[in-house]
């Protein structure tokens, strides 16, 4: 054995930010000196305003005077948009007098401004789409509210008890207004008895309804509120225009008008309100064309439905619309794009949950191909469909909603393109026939429950882009035995939420670029290694940690503490004092240069080199001795002969200490690509090698790059023509010259 010394370059690593444990995640001071507290949302890519402390009433008077919520916040050198005002964010801040809500905010949470008694006016910008329940309830000083033209829903009791609220501007975008949203306000109290409208919503019937009342919903109305006429026995007739596309549950229950209707499907405007009476067993329900929505609970516990046909015009199916339809076996549609555009009110809304079989133009869909026109696969879109064997998602899709493919029991193949940047909670949970999945390199967060109970899952490929694996993402994947990555440092950067343990009952093997990981490299800014290797059954040879200060290390992360641990210069004592790190028997400083030993064995002219190094990653340079030349090179069974330099040397990329080099040397020349004074010329074209300048009768020999004889011919009149398969590299050897060519 000959000892050789090589110099290698250390590799830089990137950073990550540790997680916080308080109710608020971060706090950032505005330019005006006001500190605002925030929570991370949307996979830690956005922020939502929060309250200070562990619970909303702990610092209930914290926000006072004028508060300007910024559109974005810079934290730890990165800028994040502020997209929400969270639940109870300004709860009981009675000295808050005004708030500026930026156009970046899309939602205002429940009780966000509850009992902010000093607020006098608020403008809700056009970016906001939803206002939560009791959001402004009890704001006694509030006199006017302008609701932006993107808001579609206002929660129950949202402005109730605002005893000074006289002026409300409601945009035409509002479709749903919760119960008592404007009760106990001067605005509502000053409305005359009868049907009260809020924007284009029939909001509430005020006062007592006389017997024999006939109501005509005005043209242009888009929505009829939940329970608006519930128990109004005086309602004998109602006229509903086709403009109505949403009707709240139980809107007409216990009214004379509804009670007098014949049994069967009840349509209100362009809405299926409900099925009146008992559905006979084995009934095929066909929704008529032109219907835009199906009301919540429309077919609740109707055990007689055998199938349902849903027209292309339907865009909304309300919560629990088909819940409990235990005999439902088929859903019929005629356009897949239209189905993909349906919004489901909740996870019990989709009839597929019971039917389990989806038919397109009469043919059951087995291989689902999402249309190219779709950019967002909606929440619950295919939940519970057993007929799918494969799913192909096009590059047009950027987001897959929560539970979109939950419980697709027979799904065995799914293709997720790199265009997808978000996969929702429980998106593939319960897909027990799915054997493997490749997460695209556009994903940064694998959401909670994403693949829970995928009992057939054996292999997962996780890209370097992933920063967070949320809790229970792979829980109860009992057969998950291999996880594939391309960078061990990137793997160590992933934040595993709530101590998540990956792998099946027998644990998992971790592979980097198809090879078992044997050397762990922890980046310099890692803050914790507490779940990174939980369940991992690899046998590690070394650990290199570039963090100057020891990250938090879980007790179960490394099974063998006799392997060497390499740490930054000056950090050995820190690691020897740190919990669990101190268990390593050998703790050494990372050096810039070290001895690398090669075990050299010659077999039939081939030198096989087995690297033995303390350092997990390095470069090697191979140069033939005088009078010899490199014939071919393979690195870890991959042909890399083409990378031999013109001067006949070969330098490896950064390799690991378990790399294997196979090098074929041969006598003559100073390298495979070297030019000599030989008159021999070799030209390659198509599938033909043409040799000229040879001596008559000279042997022309062709080898493969691994040294195997491919062809042997004699030159005639100084030339030889050899036909060989294309797309391969060959070594062409004459008496005076050796040339490498590619066909």
C-alpha angles and dihedrals in degrees: 000000000000121000114224129187122217135176121223136185124241116236123235120231136205131240142249135192123239123238127253125224104205124100086257114052101203140002125213130181119230122227087260091058097254111134115219124195122221144188125212116248137176098033093318092298096109139033135230123199111250140179124264119259135010099308135022099253096046092089099010094155095046098110111062139164117000117354121191112198109210123229090230141009130213113218127170090350096307129101121226128187118239103230105163148034103220133222112295091353094149096020112168094347091154094173094056105114103177140003130197112211113199126223090250092072115097102173140034112204132223115292089359092149099015112163094355087156096178096060111109103176139003134193114205107205126230091254093069115096102175139031115199130228116287088001093149100012114147096015092146096181096051109116103167139022129189113196114204123240095252098060110113101170136036116191127233117282088007095148100010116140094021090140096187098044106121103147123056123169110196120188124226090245093076111107105163128041117181125231116290092358092150101023119134093024126119088237091063096034090056093054114105119247114275133052112354119205126203108192106311092337124103091225109179145335108242123207131000117325114226120226115269094028115166117197128196113196106221120251115265095033109139103185142033113204130241113278091351094151098020110152094001096143090177092068104104101159138013133184116207122190124225088246089078107098100163131048122180121233118275091008092145103024116140094009122133090235094057095040090055094052117105118251116272138064113345116209121196111188106312092336133100099227099183145300109270117214130002119322113227116242114270095022119162107213116207116191109212122244117266095038111134104189146012116222123241111273092008093145098018110166093348097155095182098071113109098174140355129211114207119195126224091251095070112104101163135040114188128231117291089358092149100019113144095014089140097171095051109120107163142034117200124203134164101205125042094197091057091050091052089054095056116112113216117212094219141339092281094054099082112091089209089076088075102021095050092188126086121197125197112200090339097311121106113241111236101155105042116205112185110222118254090238092068118096099169128036102213127234112279091002096148101009113159098006108149098181097076118101096169137014124202118192118196128226090255091074116092101168138034113200127230117286089000092145101017115151095007086153099187098043106128102165135033129175115203113187127217089251090076111095099170134040114186132231116292089359095156099013115146094018090139096175095056107111101183142003135196115208109215119241090244092071119096099172129041098206127229116284089003094145102009114153094011088146095177094053110118104159136036128182113206119190129218090254093073112103101165134037103191124218120294091000090143100017117148092014087138096178099045101129106156135043119189124207136162101215126036091199091056089049090055090053094060115110109225108204122224095358094297115195117206129208139046131288091288095045127244140272118233116220129191114199090341096310128102111260108245102161121053119211116192114196122239096253101044110133100190142015098187104127103009094105101022106139093010112137098190118130105231124209099194145355122217116190118187094188111113090208114047113255118228106278124202117229093236100048099094122033098189117053094177092080116096121267117206118201136173121284110279094018101092094098091048091055093045088056097043123100112265093353087077088064091075109103094205118045115169138169120257108251129203093225134025144161116275117196123207122200102214122201125173119212118176093330095317121116113212113199122197111192118224112185139151088216114076098214133032146129127256129202118206121198127175119236120250111291094022133090136196109257100181141343133206123184117199089342093308118119109240099162090121088067094065106118126239090256090057099255129125124210119190124224116243102304136182125248093256094058119131123212122195112194127180113204127188138185121265140044127029100270144341095265096040118124120222137187089262113129089220112120126190122196126182123203128164105317095337134096113200119197122193136171093045125137117257108270093013113151113243110196126191122200133183116242090261091059100259119142111251105169140353122195138163120239114240119202087352097303140092131185119201125185116206139161115284130238093047137105120236138187111225114197129189130171094273105022144037121202133182116219137179122214 
